[in-house]
Amino acid sequence: MRTIYFDYNATTPLDERVREAMMPVLDQVWGNPSSVHHVGRQARALLDDFRERAALVLGCKPSEVIFTSGGTESVNLAILGTARLLRPKGRHIVTSAIEHHAVLHCCEYLVRNEGFNVTYLPVDREGLVSLEALESALRPDTMLVSIMAANNEIGTIQPIARIGALCHQRGIRFHTDAVQWFGKEPFDDVGSLNADLISVCAHKIHGPKGAGALCAASPLFPKPLLFGGAHENEHRAGTENLAGIAGLVTAMELFIPEPVFCREKLMPLAKRLIALVDRLEGVQLVGSRDSRLANTVSFVTEGSDSIALLAGLDLEGICASSGSACSAGSLEPSHVIRALGLGDEAANSLVRFSLGRESTHEEVALVEAVLPSVIERSQRLNKRPTPCE
Ligand SMILES: Cc1ncc(COP(=O)(O)O)c(C=O)c1O
């Protein structure tokens, strides 16, 4: 059976050039960048070089790049670290109801354990945050706003530059989780986003897992979360994952200035999937029709659920996704779909196709051929009475 991988928002395959950039670091420059001898100094020189190259892609100072273990850590550092830094200014954070759990769980932690208040902005039916709602949520004690650049489940793109400008007018720090946005949308430099803190991750843009960065505008650096050394200019302790950093920076250079998720290539494929979803009875496209990532097509289905649908697709060789898995390995209803106001049945039936560089019209044709029967089968199974009924 052939595999159709339509789950690029979950992760992407490692690019050959990225792998080639990582290999010499794994094999030859294996020193500890903190060691004073020449083996260590060689690794340190490389680390400094990678930091400069990352800063060049982002359009910031090298000292403003903090390498991390990935998107989750970048977001945690931005939110927990900034909350703790700016606690004397206030204890109010504004975010949206459709953020990734990396953001939401940090906010919940701060509320439960550190006396912060959080306002969760609602979104409209398309998943868009309103600037008016943001403006009225801001308070004198608001010290941080965190709004994602693009949503991982439904692909809605937020007006980040305008949100950032509003925060800056009010003297409030602004973080954007741009993990799903980099490499998918045109990008000039961090200045154009009006964000003080920007989370980046390698494995969504054909880089390795376990590597990311937080771009933090000086001089207000988040308080560190990890202690035990002066690494990363004292912002993040721990011996650096130099091979991962080599992969991250190479992926950033190759795939951010010229987005690897090419809109011109992906739009026709996505349009076919959207047309398919629109044709099917009881199936509804979710997200925005205008302000959306070109690679993401998500839908909900009446009388079915995500597990049955994903299993049915998988039997046909098609890898798709839904909301997030909970710790027991089953699927939680999507908080994003709930926030769109579509109800619990819809939240339990989300399916996301996320396309990428290797996706083809032939693959879309296969999905067109099998999706109606996969949906029908799952609806039939859903209707079957349980033995106790
Ligand atoms: C929007 C968003 N933020 C953060 C993350 C977490 O990134 P990582 O997998 O690198 O920890 C993800 C991953 O799916 C994401 O989609």
The ligand as a Gaussian input file, in Angstrom:
#p B3LYP/6-31G(d) Opt

LIG

0 1
 C        1.462000      26.086000      16.942000
 C        2.425000      25.166000      17.619000
 N        3.129000      25.603000      18.674000
 C        4.016000      24.825000      19.305000
 C        4.248000      23.526000      18.908000
 C        5.242000      22.680000      19.641000
 O        6.427000      22.511000      18.896000
 P        7.426000      21.294000      19.178000
 O        6.830000      20.079000      18.568000
 O        8.710000      21.687000      18.493000
 O        7.620000      21.176000      20.640000
 C        3.541000      23.022000      17.814000
 C        3.713000      21.624000      17.372000
 O        2.835000      21.005000      16.843000
 C        2.600000      23.863000      17.149000
 O        1.893000      23.435000      16.114000

